Amino acid sequence: MPEPQSTLRRLNVIRIVAALDFLLLIPLVVAAITHAEGVVSILGPIHGTGFLILLALCAKGAAEDRWGWWYPVLVVVTLGPPGSLIGDVRIRRALKTA
């Protein structure tokens, strides 16, 4: 079982990536609604890359037995930041009670 401090450091990285990805998602959605294709064509790939990084970080932690495979699945189902932040809270609570 990996050390809790190491797991918390991984979660901190995931939290930062999720926050940045979420900050990109807001203007991306606004641009999509207002049909600002130029902005969408720039922010879309950046957000997509952030999503893939977030998913890879969550999957790597699951592969290392830091948390279950439910975490990357939650990230996919919620399309990124919301699921990663929900999973972050759940894992941190579990680490406190362990």
N, C-alpha and C positions, 0 to 999 in steps of 0.2 A: 504494500500500500504506500503510495507516495506521501511525502511529508506535507502536513497541512500548510506550512508557510509557503512552500513551493506552489501548492495548489492555489493559495490566495494570490500569489504573484501572477499566476496564469489568468486568474479571474480578473485581476486588475487590468491586464492587457486587453482581455475580451471586453471589459466594460468601456475602456477608452475607444477601442475600434467601433463598438456598438454606438457609442455617443456620437462619434464623428460621422458614422454612416447614417444615423438618424438625422443629424443636422443637414446632411446632403439630401436626404429624402424629402424633407419639408419643401425646399425650393423646387425640387424636381417635380413633386406632385402639383404645386402651384403652376409651374411652367407647363406641365402637361394639360392642366385644366384650361389654361389661358391660350393654349395652342402656340406657345413660344418654342417652336421646333429647334431653333438655334441653341437655346439653353438646354433643352432636353437632350440634344445630341452631344452636348458636353458633359452634363451632369449624369446622364444615364449610364455611360460606361464607367464613370468614377464610382457611382453608387454600386453598380454590379460587381466591380472589383472589390469594393469594401465588403459586400455580402459574401463573396467567395472567400476572402481572407477570414471573415468572422466564422464562416462554416468550417474552414480548415482548422482554425484554432480550437473550435469546439470538438471537432472530430479527433484531433490529435490528443486532446485531453481524455476523450473516451477511450481511445486506443491505448493510452497509458494507464487506464483504470483509475483515473482521477474522479470520474463521474460516469454515469451510464450513457448508453447510446440514445437515451431519450432526449438528451440535451441538443445534439446536432439535429435530431428530428424536429424538436420544438423550434429551432432556428429556421428550418426549411418551411415548416407549416405556417409560421407567423411572418415569413418573408424577412427575417433578419433581426434587427435591433430589439423589437418587443420581446421575442422569445429568448434572446440571449440575456436580456436584463431580468426576465422572470426566472430563468434557470440560474442566473448568478445569485439572486436572492435565496432561492431554494438550497443551493449548494452551500452558501455561507451559513445559513441556519443549521444545516446538517453538520457542518464542521464545528460549530459552537457547542452543539449537544454531544458531540463525540468525545 
